[in-house]
């Protein structure tokens, strides 16, 4: 960079010495001051360009970070939605199993009632048959007695 500055300085000084006669008559210190002023302007322009590139790089980096954060937040939100969905499915499956279990309990209770009614009916029929048989036995045993 110093070599480049020196070569620029030499080029500017040479150009100044070869310039118009009025310029050639100005003092050496004016010429040197002019060269330094040009060099300072060029240095300032380079620094400004470098600062501009650095600011752009920082802005791009910040934008990339924001985009990464947004993607991460989106991924987390998607994962949360998936978890809620799975939880709902699990709850629905449990509810469905509970309903099936309750339906089976209700069916078994109805079967028990029907079975109980059938048993009571059969017991009543058995009692009726026994009563008739007892009545027949009593009629036969107490039937007409012959007196021999």
Secondary structure, 3 states (H helix, E strand, C coil): CHHHHHHHHHHHHHHHHHCCHHHHCCCHHHHHHHHHHHHHHHHHHHHHHHHHHHHHHHHHHHHHHHHHHHHHHHHHHHHHHHHHHHHHHHHHHHHHHHHHHHHHHHHHHHHHHHHHHHHHHHHHHHHHHHHHHHHHHHHHHCCCCCCC
